[in-house]
Amino acid sequence: MSVDKAFREMVRNEIEAQLKPLRELVSRLEAGTSDLDRLRNVAEQLAPLAGAVGPLFGVSGGGGRAAAPAPARRGPGRPARSAAPAPVSTGGKKRGRKPAAEGGARDCAIIGCGKPSRTKGYCAAHYQKLRMLEKTNRRPSAWVDYAEPNSVEDIKLPRGRAAAKALAEAQKNAG
Ligand SMILES: [Zn+2]
């Protein structure tokens, strides 16, 4: 209670200070040396104060309440995100594969593979294939590192005798 009383006392003193120019003005009004502009200024100065302290004294401020600062409200926890996620260009045909595995891993770069990428944008199997092609000097130019998911055409490797021939061809070109 005593704190409340002290606070009210403080406010009262503050009002006294604020009212001083008004009192002077009133005395001048009474003396007939009034200045209406000055009166208006003082009234404007007092308006917010009256609005702020009026409720403390049970004064219905006659709209002055609006001038009192509204209680600070906690907004929603996070600021609203403005940007929607940018559309991702797949750079190729989309197959009806299920989206990448958990953790937001990207799909293998090879079109139609659908497995999650493990290394440099390729699944384990296709990265093995890439390494083999690289080693045998047959890596297709499209098989770049970190290619977009589902963007690289798979290649069919020759088998049997054709495979040996292709390998030899590649070796010759390399040398
Ligand atoms: Zn793959």
Backbone and ligand atoms as CSV (ligand in chain L), in Angstrom:
chain,resi,resn,atom,element,x,y,z
A,1,MET,N,N,0.821,-1.207,0.000
A,1,MET,CA,C,0.000,0.000,0.000
A,1,MET,C,C,0.853,1.253,0.000
A,2,SER,N,N,1.925,1.261,0.817
A,2,SER,CA,C,2.739,2.461,0.932
A,2,SER,C,C,3.423,2.768,-0.405
A,3,VAL,N,N,3.780,1.712,-1.121
A,3,VAL,CA,C,4.411,1.928,-2.423
A,3,VAL,C,C,3.419,2.603,-3.360
A,4,ASP,N,N,2.202,2.092,-3.326
A,4,ASP,CA,C,1.167,2.665,-4.180
A,4,ASP,C,C,0.970,4.137,-3.835
A,5,LYS,N,N,0.963,4.422,-2.565
A,5,LYS,CA,C,0.755,5.798,-2.117
A,5,LYS,C,C,1.902,6.692,-2.607
A,6,ALA,N,N,3.108,6.177,-2.451
A,6,ALA,CA,C,4.275,6.945,-2.889
A,6,ALA,C,C,4.204,7.213,-4.382
A,7,PHE,N,N,3.759,6.206,-5.100
A,7,PHE,CA,C,3.669,6.364,-6.549
A,7,PHE,C,C,2.662,7.459,-6.890
A,8,ARG,N,N,1.530,7.377,-6.199
A,8,ARG,CA,C,0.510,8.395,-6.464
A,8,ARG,C,C,1.035,9.789,-6.122
A,9,GLU,N,N,1.788,9.834,-5.064
A,9,GLU,CA,C,2.371,11.113,-4.658
A,9,GLU,C,C,3.285,11.646,-5.766
A,10,MET,N,N,4.081,10.742,-6.278
A,10,MET,CA,C,5.012,11.112,-7.338
A,10,MET,C,C,4.248,11.629,-8.552
A,11,VAL,N,N,3.202,10.920,-8.887
A,11,VAL,CA,C,2.420,11.327,-10.062
A,11,VAL,C,C,1.793,12.692,-9.812
A,12,ARG,N,N,1.337,12.857,-8.604
A,12,ARG,CA,C,0.701,14.136,-8.271
A,12,ARG,C,C,1.708,15.282,-8.421
A,13,ASN,N,N,2.916,15.036,-7.928
A,13,ASN,CA,C,3.949,16.061,-8.048
A,13,ASN,C,C,4.237,16.361,-9.515
A,14,GLU,N,N,4.260,15.278,-10.286
A,14,GLU,CA,C,4.519,15.443,-11.716
A,14,GLU,C,C,3.426,16.296,-12.345
A,15,ILE,N,N,2.221,16.007,-11.955
A,15,ILE,CA,C,1.101,16.782,-12.515
A,15,ILE,C,C,1.201,18.236,-12.083
A,16,GLU,N,N,1.580,18.423,-10.852
A,16,GLU,CA,C,1.764,19.795,-10.368
A,16,GLU,C,C,2.741,20.540,-11.275
A,17,ALA,N,N,3.845,19.888,-11.553
A,17,ALA,CA,C,4.864,20.506,-12.392
A,17,ALA,C,C,4.297,20.824,-13.770
A,18,GLN,N,N,3.513,19.855,-14.273
A,18,GLN,CA,C,2.967,20.059,-15.609
A,18,GLN,C,C,1.902,21.164,-15.612
A,19,LEU,N,N,1.228,21.264,-14.500
A,19,LEU,CA,C,0.127,22.230,-14.448
A,19,LEU,C,C,0.615,23.656,-14.231
A,20,LYS,N,N,1.859,23.753,-13.822
A,20,LYS,CA,C,2.367,25.088,-13.489
A,20,LYS,C,C,2.181,26.087,-14.636
A,21,PRO,N,N,2.593,25.735,-15.845
A,21,PRO,CA,C,2.392,26.714,-16.936
A,21,PRO,C,C,0.928,27.021,-17.158
A,22,LEU,N,N,0.081,26.010,-16.932
A,22,LEU,CA,C,-1.351,26.256,-17.123
A,22,LEU,C,C,-1.859,27.261,-16.093
A,23,ARG,N,N,-1.365,27.074,-14.883
A,23,ARG,CA,C,-1.789,28.011,-13.828
A,23,ARG,C,C,-1.359,29.438,-14.169
A,24,GLU,N,N,-0.105,29.499,-14.658
A,24,GLU,CA,C,0.376,30.827,-15.030
A,24,GLU,C,C,-0.505,31.417,-16.128
A,25,LEU,N,N,-0.868,30.519,-17.033
A,25,LEU,CA,C,-1.692,30.975,-18.146
A,25,LEU,C,C,-3.054,31.448,-17.661
A,26,VAL,N,N,-3.595,30.659,-16.738
A,26,VAL,CA,C,-4.911,31.027,-16.212
A,26,VAL,C,C,-4.844,32.392,-15.529
A,27,SER,N,N,-3.771,32.581,-14.781
A,27,SER,CA,C,-3.669,33.879,-14.110
A,27,SER,C,C,-3.543,34.991,-15.141
A,28,ARG,N,N,-2.856,34.653,-16.247
A,28,ARG,CA,C,-2.745,35.699,-17.272
A,28,ARG,C,C,-4.074,35.918,-17.974
A,29,LEU,N,N,-4.824,34.776,-18.151
A,29,LEU,CA,C,-6.159,34.909,-18.733
A,29,LEU,C,C,-7.001,35.849,-17.885
A,30,GLU,N,N,-6.882,35.627,-16.575
A,30,GLU,CA,C,-7.654,36.457,-15.660
A,30,GLU,C,C,-7.213,37.918,-15.754
A,31,ALA,N,N,-5.918,38.071,-16.046
A,31,ALA,CA,C,-5.410,39.436,-16.169
A,31,ALA,C,C,-5.708,40.027,-17.542
A,32,GLY,N,N,-6.303,39.197,-18.413
A,32,GLY,CA,C,-6.697,39.706,-19.722
A,32,GLY,C,C,-5.560,39.779,-20.711
A,33,THR,N,N,-4.472,39.092,-20.438
A,33,THR,CA,C,-3.359,39.101,-21.388
A,33,THR,C,C,-3.189,37.709,-22.000
A,34,SER,N,N,-4.291,37.154,-22.380
A,34,SER,CA,C,-4.264,35.752,-22.793
A,34,SER,C,C,-3.645,35.581,-24.177
A,35,ASP,N,N,-3.296,34.354,-24.409
A,35,ASP,CA,C,-2.696,33.988,-25.688
A,35,ASP,C,C,-3.274,32.617,-26.046
A,36,LEU,N,N,-4.201,32.626,-26.978
A,36,LEU,CA,C,-4.955,31.395,-27.243
A,36,LEU,C,C,-4.064,30.284,-27.807
A,37,ASP,N,N,-3.088,30.668,-28.610
A,37,ASP,CA,C,-2.188,29.642,-29.149
A,37,ASP,C,C,-1.443,28.933,-28.023
A,38,ARG,N,N,-0.984,29.727,-27.097
A,38,ARG,CA,C,-0.260,29.153,-25.978
A,38,ARG,C,C,-1.174,28.230,-25.178
A,39,LEU,N,N,-2.386,28.647,-25.012
A,39,LEU,CA,C,-3.348,27.820,-24.290
A,39,LEU,C,C,-3.512,26.478,-24.994
A,40,ARG,N,N,-3.594,26.536,-26.316
A,40,ARG,CA,C,-3.768,25.309,-27.078
A,40,ARG,C,C,-2.538,24.395,-26.888
A,41,ASN,N,N,-1.369,25.001,-26.940
A,41,ASN,CA,C,-0.140,24.218,-26.766
A,41,ASN,C,C,-0.130,23.498,-25.422
A,42,VAL,N,N,-0.470,24.230,-24.406
A,42,VAL,CA,C,-0.454,23.626,-23.075
A,42,VAL,C,C,-1.464,22.487,-23.006
A,43,ALA,N,N,-2.622,22.710,-23.600
A,43,ALA,CA,C,-3.657,21.677,-23.583
A,43,ALA,C,C,-3.147,20.418,-24.281
A,44,GLU,N,N,-2.444,20.620,-25.398
A,44,GLU,CA,C,-1.912,19.459,-26.112
A,44,GLU,C,C,-0.857,18.736,-25.294
A,45,GLN,N,N,-0.049,19.518,-24.606
A,45,GLN,CA,C,0.967,18.894,-23.755
A,45,GLN,C,C,0.347,18.071,-22.644
A,46,LEU,N,N,-0.740,18.561,-22.138
A,46,LEU,CA,C,-1.351,17.892,-20.989
A,46,LEU,C,C,-2.171,16.671,-21.394
A,47,ALA,N,N,-2.616,16.638,-22.615
A,47,ALA,CA,C,-3.533,15.571,-23.025
A,47,ALA,C,C,-2.969,14.170,-22.774
A,48,PRO,N,N,-1.744,13.878,-23.226
A,48,PRO,CA,C,-1.238,12.515,-22.981
A,48,PRO,C,C,-1.061,12.219,-21.510
A,49,LEU,N,N,-0.622,13.218,-20.764
A,49,LEU,CA,C,-0.406,13.003,-19.334
A,49,LEU,C,C,-1.726,12.672,-18.649
A,50,ALA,N,N,-2.739,13.418,-18.974
A,50,ALA,CA,C,-4.046,13.173,-18.378
A,50,ALA,C,C,-4.528,11.770,-18.742
A,51,GLY,N,N,-4.272,11.388,-19.978
A,51,GLY,CA,C,-4.695,10.059,-20.412
A,51,GLY,C,C,-3.977,8.976,-19.642
A,52,ALA,N,N,-2.702,9.249,-19.319
A,52,ALA,CA,C,-1.895,8.224,-18.665
A,52,ALA,C,C,-2.237,8.094,-17.193
A,53,VAL,N,N,-2.405,9.221,-16.531
A,53,VAL,CA,C,-2.584,9.149,-15.086
A,53,VAL,C,C,-4.056,9.204,-14.696
A,54,GLY,N,N,-4.909,9.606,-15.590
A,54,GLY,CA,C,-6.330,9.711,-15.290
A,54,GLY,C,C,-6.899,8.469,-14.623
A,55,PRO,N,N,-6.668,7.298,-15.214
A,55,PRO,CA,C,-7.225,6.069,-14.628
A,55,PRO,C,C,-6.774,5.823,-13.203
A,56,LEU,N,N,-5.557,6.285,-12.866
A,56,LEU,CA,C,-5.052,6.073,-11.509
A,56,LEU,C,C,-5.942,6.754,-10.492
A,57,PHE,N,N,-6.540,7.848,-10.901
A,57,PHE,CA,C,-7.335,8.613,-9.963
A,57,PHE,C,C,-8.820,8.447,-10.236
A,58,GLY,N,N,-9.138,7.432,-11.003
A,58,GLY,CA,C,-10.541,7.183,-11.277
A,58,GLY,C,C,-11.165,8.219,-12.174
A,59,VAL,N,N,-10.323,8.937,-12.903
A,59,VAL,CA,C,-10.844,9.935,-13.823
A,59,VAL,C,C,-11.138,9.255,-15.152
A,60,SER,N,N,-12.343,9.364,-15.601
A,60,SER,CA,C,-12.617,8.840,-16.939
A,60,SER,C,C,-12.153,9.881,-17.921
A,61,GLY,N,N,-11.099,9.578,-18.576
A,61,GLY,CA,C,-10.398,10.573,-19.374
A,61,GLY,C,C,-11.158,11.072,-20.577
A,62,GLY,N,N,-12.348,10.603,-20.792
A,62,GLY,CA,C,-13.102,11.064,-21.951
A,62,GLY,C,C,-12.357,10.788,-23.232
A,63,GLY,N,N,-11.947,9.554,-23.416
A,63,GLY,CA,C,-11.185,9.201,-24.616
A,63,GLY,C,C,-9.706,9.308,-24.392
A,64,GLY,N,N,-9.330,9.946,-23.297
A,64,GLY,CA,C,-7.908,10.084,-23.003
A,64,GLY,C,C,-7.241,8.749,-22.776
A,65,ARG,N,N,-7.997,7.750,-22.380
A,65,ARG,CA,C,-7.440,6.427,-22.135
A,65,ARG,C,C,-6.651,5.899,-23.323
A,66,ALA,N,N,-7.131,6.282,-24.494
A,66,ALA,CA,C,-6.461,5.772,-25.693
A,66,ALA,C,C,-5.006,6.208,-25.738
A,67,ALA,N,N,-4.718,7.331,-25.076
A,67,ALA,CA,C,-3.347,7.821,-25.104
A,67,ALA,C,C,-2.438,7.016,-24.192
A,68,ALA,N,N,-3.034,6.316,-23.224
A,68,ALA,CA,C,-2.209,5.525,-22.318
A,68,ALA,C,C,-1.553,4.394,-23.096
A,69,PRO,N,N,-0.310,4.100,-22.742
A,69,PRO,CA,C,0.367,3.024,-23.481
A,69,PRO,C,C,-0.319,1.694,-23.233
A,70,ALA,N,N,-0.580,0.972,-24.276
A,70,ALA,CA,C,-1.193,-0.347,-24.147
A,70,ALA,C,C,-0.192,-1.294,-23.499
A,71,PRO,N,N,-0.680,-2.242,-22.707
A,71,PRO,CA,C,0.253,-3.200,-22.101
A,71,PRO,C,C,1.007,-3.962,-23.174
A,72,ALA,N,N,2.304,-4.067,-22.949
A,72,ALA,CA,C,3.126,-4.736,-23.957
A,72,ALA,C,C,2.698,-6.181,-24.095
A,73,ARG,N,N,2.421,-6.559,-25.288
A,73,ARG,CA,C,1.970,-7.921,-25.533
A,73,ARG,C,C,3.067,-8.720,-26.174
A,74,ARG,N,N,3.195,-9.931,-25.722
A,74,ARG,CA,C,4.176,-10.795,-26.391
A,74,ARG,C,C,3.586,-11.266,-27.705
A,75,GLY,N,N,4.305,-11.029,-28.721
A,75,GLY,CA,C,3.833,-11.462,-30.030
A,75,GLY,C,C,3.986,-12.957,-30.137
A,76,PRO,N,N,3.594,-13.495,-31.255
A,76,PRO,CA,C,3.838,-14.917,-31.486
A,76,PRO,C,C,5.323,-15.214,-31.434
A,77,GLY,N,N,5.667,-16.402,-31.020
A,77,GLY,CA,C,7.040,-16.763,-30.711
A,77,GLY,C,C,8.058,-16.392,-31.758
A,78,ARG,N,N,7.764,-16.641,-32.986
A,78,ARG,CA,C,8.741,-16.359,-34.025
A,78,ARG,C,C,8.198,-15.339,-34.991
A,79,PRO,N,N,9.078,-14.533,-35.552
A,79,PRO,CA,C,8.620,-13.629,-36.611
A,79,PRO,C,C,8.143,-14.442,-37.806
A,80,ALA,N,N,7.110,-13.922,-38.430
A,80,ALA,CA,C,6.548,-14.660,-39.557
A,80,ALA,C,C,7.573,-14.760,-40.678
A,81,ARG,N,N,7.639,-15.906,-41.249
A,81,ARG,CA,C,8.539,-16.060,-42.387
A,81,ARG,C,C,7.835,-15.570,-43.631
A,82,SER,N,N,8.498,-14.695,-44.313
A,82,SER,CA,C,7.850,-14.076,-45.464
A,82,SER,C,C,8.031,-14.913,-46.715
A,83,ALA,N,N,9.201,-15.481,-46.869
A,83,ALA,CA,C,9.506,-16.105,-48.148
A,83,ALA,C,C,9.038,-17.552,-48.183
A,84,ALA,N,N,8.320,-17.870,-49.201
A,84,ALA,CA,C,7.991,-19.273,-49.442
A,84,ALA,C,C,9.227,-19.947,-50.031
A,85,PRO,N,N,9.352,-21.236,-49.804
A,85,PRO,CA,C,10.526,-21.910,-50.364
A,85,PRO,C,C,10.566,-21.784,-51.880
A,86,ALA,N,N,11.738,-21.483,-52.363
A,86,ALA,CA,C,11.882,-21.290,-53.800
A,86,ALA,C,C,11.616,-22.593,-54.540
A,87,PRO,N,N,10.969,-22.499,-55.652
A,87,PRO,CA,C,10.722,-23.727,-56.414
A,87,PRO,C,C,12.039,-24.358,-56.857
A,88,VAL,N,N,12.114,-25.639,-56.670
A,88,VAL,CA,C,13.345,-26.329,-57.014
A,88,VAL,C,C,13.244,-26.872,-58.436
A,89,SER,N,N,14.237,-26.504,-59.200
A,89,SER,CA,C,14.256,-27.014,-60.561
A,89,SER,C,C,14.860,-28.405,-60.566
A,90,THR,N,N,14.100,-29.349,-61.059
A,90,THR,CA,C,14.615,-30.713,-61.084
A,90,THR,C,C,15.522,-30.924,-62.278
A,91,GLY,N,N,15.376,-30.047,-63.258
A,91,GLY,CA,C,16.260,-30.136,-64.408
A,91,GLY,C,C,16.014,-31.359,-65.259
A,92,GLY,N,N,14.961,-32.051,-65.032
A,92,GLY,CA,C,14.699,-33.239,-65.854
A,92,GLY,C,C,13.313,-33.773,-65.597
A,93,LYS,N,N,13.013,-34.879,-66.231
A,93,LYS,CA,C,11.707,-35.489,-66.052
A,93,LYS,C,C,11.569,-35.973,-64.620
A,94,LYS,N,N,10.355,-35.885,-64.143
A,94,LYS,CA,C,10.115,-36.402,-62.796
A,94,LYS,C,C,9.494,-37.781,-62.907
A,95,ARG,N,N,10.041,-38.693,-62.205
A,95,ARG,CA,C,9.459,-40.021,-62.175
A,95,ARG,C,C,8.588,-40.149,-60.942
A,96,GLY,N,N,7.792,-41.147,-60.936
A,96,GLY,CA,C,6.873,-41.354,-59.832
A,96,GLY,C,C,7.517,-41.979,-58.616
A,97,ARG,N,N,8.741,-41.620,-58.385
A,97,ARG,CA,C,9.439,-42.183,-57.231
A,97,ARG,C,C,9.006,-41.479,-55.959
A,98,LYS,N,N,9.107,-42.178,-54.882
A,98,LYS,CA,C,8.834,-41.523,-53.606
A,98,LYS,C,C,9.981,-40.573,-53.294
A,99,PRO,N,N,9.670,-39.511,-52.549
A,99,PRO,CA,C,10.709,-38.519,-52.256
A,99,PRO,C,C,11.864,-39.126,-51.477
A,100,ALA,N,N,12.923,-38.380,-51.428
A,100,ALA,CA,C,14.162,-38.868,-50.823
A,100,ALA,C,C,13.940,-39.331,-49.383
A,101,ALA,N,N,14.868,-40.118,-48.930
A,101,ALA,CA,C,14.764,-40.703,-47.600
A,101,ALA,C,C,14.837,-39.631,-46.515
A,102,GLU,N,N,14.712,-40.065,-45.297
A,102,GLU,CA,C,14.681,-39.169,-44.152
A,102,GLU,C,C,15.928,-38.277,-44.112
A,103,GLY,N,N,15.787,-37.167,-43.386
A,103,GLY,CA,C,16.915,-36.263,-43.271
A,103,GLY,C,C,17.037,-35.321,-44.449
A,104,GLY,N,N,16.053,-35.324,-45.325
A,104,GLY,CA,C,16.089,-34.416,-46.454
A,104,GLY,C,C,17.189,-34.728,-47.440
A,105,ALA,N,N,17.671,-35.949,-47.447
A,105,ALA,CA,C,18.715,-36.312,-48.400
A,105,ALA,C,C,18.182,-36.199,-49.821
A,106,ARG,N,N,19.041,-35.789,-50.708
A,106,ARG,CA,C,18.623,-35.659,-52.094
A,106,ARG,C,C,18.654,-37.021,-52.769
A,107,ASP,N,N,17.899,-37.068,-53.843
A,107,ASP,CA,C,17.907,-38.303,-54.613
A,107,ASP,C,C,19.194,-38.409,-55.410
A,108,CYS,N,N,19.480,-39.620,-55.798
A,108,CYS,CA,C,20.614,-39.890,-56.680
A,108,CYS,C,C,20.472,-39.058,-57.954
A,109,ALA,N,N,21.593,-38.651,-58.475
A,109,ALA,CA,C,21.579,-37.792,-59.660
A,109,ALA,C,C,21.086,-38.536,-60.901
A,110,ILE,N,N,21.161,-39.830,-60.860
A,110,ILE,CA,C,20.789,-40.598,-62.041
A,110,ILE,C,C,19.274,-40.648,-62.192
A,111,ILE,N,N,18.809,-40.315,-63.372
A,111,ILE,CA,C,17.381,-40.276,-63.627
A,111,ILE,C,C,16.773,-41.653,-63.392
A,112,GLY,N,N,15.722,-41.672,-62.590
A,112,GLY,CA,C,14.988,-42.899,-62.377
A,112,GLY,C,C,15.578,-43.817,-61.324
A,113,CYS,N,N,16.701,-43.443,-60.747
A,113,CYS,CA,C,17.305,-44.299,-59.719
A,113,CYS,C,C,16.459,-44.276,-58.449
A,114,GLY,N,N,16.238,-43.058,-57.921
A,114,GLY,CA,C,15.348,-42.931,-56.784
A,114,GLY,C,C,15.972,-43.213,-55.439
A,115,LYS,N,N,17.169,-43.741,-55.428
A,115,LYS,CA,C,17.826,-43.985,-54.131
A,115,LYS,C,C,18.390,-42.662,-53.606
A,116,PRO,N,N,18.501,-42.562,-52.290
A,116,PRO,CA,C,19.106,-41.335,-51.747
A,116,PRO,C,C,20.570,-41.229,-52.132
A,117,SER,N,N,20.988,-40.010,-52.384
A,117,SER,CA,C,22.382,-39.816,-52.778
A,117,SER,C,C,23.291,-39.996,-51.567
A,118,ARG,N,N,24.444,-40.561,-51.833
A,118,ARG,CA,C,25.404,-40.812,-50.742
A,118,ARG,C,C,26.671,-39.986,-50.943
A,119,THR,N,N,27.194,-39.996,-52.150
A,119,THR,CA,C,28.477,-39.349,-52.399
A,119,THR,C,C,28.393,-38.496,-53.657
A,120,LYS,N,N,28.728,-37.230,-53.495
A,120,LYS,CA,C,28.781,-36.301,-54.635
A,120,LYS,C,C,27.495,-36.327,-55.449
A,121,GLY,N,N,26.390,-36.545,-54.794
A,121,GLY,CA,C,25.105,-36.505,-55.468
A,121,GLY,C,C,24.655,-37.830,-56.059
A,122,TYR,N,N,25.427,-38.889,-55.821
A,122,TYR,CA,C,25.071,-40.188,-56.389
A,122,TYR,C,C,24.826,-41.193,-55.273
A,123,CYS,N,N,23.969,-42.146,-55.545
A,123,CYS,CA,C,23.772,-43.218,-54.582
A,123,CYS,C,C,25.026,-44.094,-54.586
A,124,ALA,N,N,25.063,-45.000,-53.636
A,124,ALA,CA,C,26.263,-45.825,-53.498
A,124,ALA,C,C,26.583,-46.560,-54.799
A,125,ALA,N,N,25.571,-47.159,-55.371
A,125,ALA,CA,C,25.806,-47.964,-56.570
A,125,ALA,C,C,26.271,-47.100,-57.739
A,126,HIS,N,N,25.595,-45.959,-57.912
A,126,HIS,CA,C,25.951,-45.130,-59.057
A,126,HIS,C,C,27.278,-44.408,-58.841
A,127,TYR,N,N,27.632,-44.180,-57.571
A,127,TYR,CA,C,28.950,-43.585,-57.360
A,127,TYR,C,C,30.043,-44.592,-57.700
A,128,GLN,N,N,29.774,-45.863,-57.359
A,128,GLN,CA,C,30.709,-46.926,-57.751
A,128,GLN,C,C,30.864,-46.950,-59.271
A,129,LYS,N,N,29.728,-46.855,-59.948
A,129,LYS,CA,C,29.750,-46.883,-61.407
A,129,LYS,C,C,30.532,-45.690,-61.944
A,130,LEU,N,N,30.296,-44.537,-61.335
A,130,LEU,CA,C,30.994,-43.333,-61.770
A,130,LEU,C,C,32.510,-43.509,-61.613
A,131,ARG,N,N,32.904,-44.057,-60.463
A,131,ARG,CA,C,34.337,-44.258,-60.213
A,131,ARG,C,C,34.936,-45.214,-61.232
A,132,MET,N,N,34.180,-46.268,-61.518
A,132,MET,CA,C,34.658,-47.250,-62.489
A,132,MET,C,C,34.800,-46.596,-63.873
A,133,LEU,N,N,33.781,-45.811,-64.247
A,133,LEU,CA,C,33.841,-45.152,-65.552
A,133,LEU,C,C,35.017,-44.180,-65.615
A,134,GLU,N,N,35.231,-43.507,-64.492
A,134,GLU,CA,C,36.329,-42.558,-64.442
A,134,GLU,C,C,37.668,-43.287,-64.620
A,135,LYS,N,N,37.775,-44.394,-63.884
A,135,LYS,CA,C,39.021,-45.152,-63.922
A,135,LYS,C,C,39.308,-45.682,-65.314
A,136,THR,N,N,38.245,-46.045,-66.005
A,136,THR,CA,C,38.430,-46.612,-67.338
A,136,THR,C,C,38.267,-45.554,-68.423
A,137,ASN,N,N,38.361,-44.313,-67.977
A,137,ASN,CA,C,38.352,-43.197,-68.934
A,137,ASN,C,C,37.079,-43.128,-69.771
A,138,ARG,N,N,35.982,-43.499,-69.152
A,138,ARG,CA,C,34.720,-43.474,-69.896
A,138,ARG,C,C,33.657,-42.647,-69.186
A,139,ARG,N,N,34.095,-41.795,-68.326
A,139,ARG,CA,C,33.107,-41.028,-67.564
A,139,ARG,C,C,32.385,-40.061,-68.500
A,140,PRO,N,N,31.040,-40.178,-68.580
A,140,PRO,CA,C,30.292,-39.254,-69.450
A,140,PRO,C,C,30.350,-37.835,-68.896
A,141,SER,N,N,30.333,-36.874,-69.785
A,141,SER,CA,C,30.459,-35.483,-69.347
A,141,SER,C,C,29.269,-35.074,-68.476
A,142,ALA,N,N,28.141,-35.748,-68.670
A,142,ALA,CA,C,26.953,-35.390,-67.884
A,142,ALA,C,C,27.075,-35.846,-66.430
A,143,TRP,N,N,27.965,-36.809,-66.206
A,143,TRP,CA,C,28.078,-37.342,-64.849
A,143,TRP,C,C,28.982,-36.453,-64.002
A,144,VAL,N,N,28.537,-35.255,-63.772
A,144,VAL,CA,C,29.342,-34.323,-63.000
A,144,VAL,C,C,29.143,-34.569,-61.505
A,145,ASP,N,N,30.098,-34.103,-60.737
A,145,ASP,CA,C,29.939,-34.180,-59.295
A,145,ASP,C,C,28.791,-33.277,-58.860
A,146,TYR,N,N,28.062,-33.728,-57.874
A,146,TYR,CA,C,26.970,-32.959,-57.293
A,146,TYR,C,C,25.961,-32.513,-58.350
A,147,ALA,N,N,25.664,-33.406,-59.270
A,147,ALA,CA,C,24.627,-33.100,-60.255
A,147,ALA,C,C,23.281,-33.025,-59.548
A,148,GLU,N,N,22.346,-32.315,-60.143
A,148,GLU,CA,C,21.010,-32.220,-59.575
A,148,GLU,C,C,20.382,-33.616,-59.503
A,149,PRO,N,N,19.541,-33.831,-58.494
A,149,PRO,CA,C,18.869,-35.132,-58.414
A,149,PRO,C,C,18.059,-35.415,-59.679
A,150,ASN,N,N,18.077,-36.633,-60.102
A,150,ASN,CA,C,17.302,-37.055,-61.268
A,150,ASN,C,C,17.599,-36.226,-62.511
A,151,SER,N,N,18.831,-35.881,-62.707
A,151,SER,CA,C,19.150,-35.021,-63.845
A,151,SER,C,C,20.145,-35.679,-64.799
A,152,VAL,N,N,20.724,-36.789,-64.429
A,152,VAL,CA,C,21.775,-37.384,-65.256
A,152,VAL,C,C,21.278,-38.698,-65.856
A,153,GLU,N,N,21.426,-38.770,-67.170
A,153,GLU,CA,C,21.010,-39.985,-67.873
A,153,GLU,C,C,21.965,-41.126,-67.525
A,154,ASP,N,N,21.373,-42.238,-67.157
A,154,ASP,CA,C,22.202,-43.417,-66.893
A,154,ASP,C,C,22.748,-43.931,-68.230
A,155,ILE,N,N,23.860,-44.592,-68.157
A,155,ILE,CA,C,24.365,-45.197,-69.397
A,155,ILE,C,C,24.412,-46.710,-69.222
A,156,LYS,N,N,24.207,-47.345,-70.311
A,156,LYS,CA,C,24.230,-48.796,-70.277
A,156,LYS,C,C,25.615,-49.240,-70.739
A,157,LEU,N,N,26.254,-49.978,-69.899
A,157,LEU,CA,C,27.598,-50.430,-70.256
A,157,LEU,C,C,27.520,-51.697,-71.100
A,158,PRO,N,N,28.368,-51.767,-72.060
A,158,PRO,CA,C,28.409,-52.991,-72.862
A,158,PRO,C,C,28.854,-54.176,-72.001
A,159,ARG,N,N,28.409,-55.338,-72.422
A,159,ARG,CA,C,28.756,-56.544,-71.652
A,159,ARG,C,C,29.527,-57.508,-72.544
A,160,GLY,N,N,30.135,-58.424,-71.872
A,160,GLY,CA,C,30.815,-59.480,-72.610
A,160,GLY,C,C,31.937,-58.960,-73.486
A,161,ARG,N,N,31.957,-59.470,-74.705
A,161,ARG,CA,C,33.056,-59.078,-75.594
A,161,ARG,C,C,32.992,-57.594,-75.945
A,162,ALA,N,N,31.771,-57.070,-76.054
A,162,ALA,CA,C,31.618,-55.643,-76.355
A,162,ALA,C,C,32.227,-54.794,-75.246
A,163,ALA,N,N,32.102,-55.299,-74.028
A,163,ALA,CA,C,32.659,-54.566,-72.896
A,163,ALA,C,C,34.176,-54.489,-73.017
A,164,ALA,N,N,34.782,-55.617,-73.313
A,164,ALA,CA,C,36.239,-55.651,-73.438
A,164,ALA,C,C,36.689,-54.714,-74.548
A,165,LYS,N,N,35.928,-54.723,-75.636
A,165,LYS,CA,C,36.267,-53.878,-76.767
A,165,LYS,C,C,36.168,-52.394,-76.386
A,166,ALA,N,N,35.075,-52.075,-75.688
A,166,ALA,CA,C,34.885,-50.687,-75.261
A,166,ALA,C,C,35.993,-50.248,-74.326
A,167,LEU,N,N,36.375,-51.160,-73.456
A,167,LEU,CA,C,37.447,-50.828,-72.516
A,167,LEU,C,C,38.745,-50.555,-73.269
A,168,ALA,N,N,39.037,-51.424,-74.187
A,168,ALA,CA,C,40.257,-51.264,-74.963
A,168,ALA,C,C,40.248,-49.954,-75.721
A,169,GLU,N,N,39.092,-49.636,-76.289
A,169,GLU,CA,C,38.926,-48.370,-77.026
A,169,GLU,C,C,39.229,-47.179,-76.125
A,170,ALA,N,N,38.659,-47.279,-74.921
A,170,ALA,CA,C,38.856,-46.188,-73.972
A,170,ALA,C,C,40.328,-46.046,-73.596
A,171,GLN,N,N,40.969,-47.166,-73.384
A,171,GLN,CA,C,42.391,-47.128,-73.022
A,171,GLN,C,C,43.213,-46.506,-74.137
A,172,LYS,N,N,42.851,-46.860,-75.356
A,172,LYS,CA,C,43.590,-46.331,-76.492
A,172,LYS,C,C,43.434,-44.805,-76.564
A,173,ASN,N,N,42.184,-44.355,-76.369
A,173,ASN,CA,C,41.928,-42.920,-76.410
A,173,ASN,C,C,42.663,-42.197,-75.290
A,174,ALA,N,N,42.783,-42.867,-74.173
A,174,ALA,CA,C,43.425,-42.235,-73.026
A,174,ALA,C,C,44.914,-42.065,-73.296
A,175,GLY,N,N,45.501,-43.096,-73.922
A,175,GLY,CA,C,46.942,-43.058,-74.129
A,175,GLY,C,C,47.257,-42.032,-75.177
L,1,ZN,ZN,ZN,21.617,-44.156,-58.101
